[in-house]
């Protein structure tokens, strides 16, 4: 089994704005990363969330059985 882990749990204190919700076009960078990984042959994508996990989940818009969410 091949897994990909996406780390999206930081508070983005140094950046000054919440990185996980930054966008490129109409999609968040995090959503684009997850979608890209789901487009490969990996067996599962594990998304690790922490700070503002509910906001991040709402922004994803991804529904795939291979996506596993780990949060607080």
Secondary structure, 3 states (H helix, E strand, C coil): CCEEEEEECCCCCCCCCCHHHCEECCEEHHHHHHHHHHCCCCCEEEEEECCCHHHHHHHHCCCCCCEEEECC
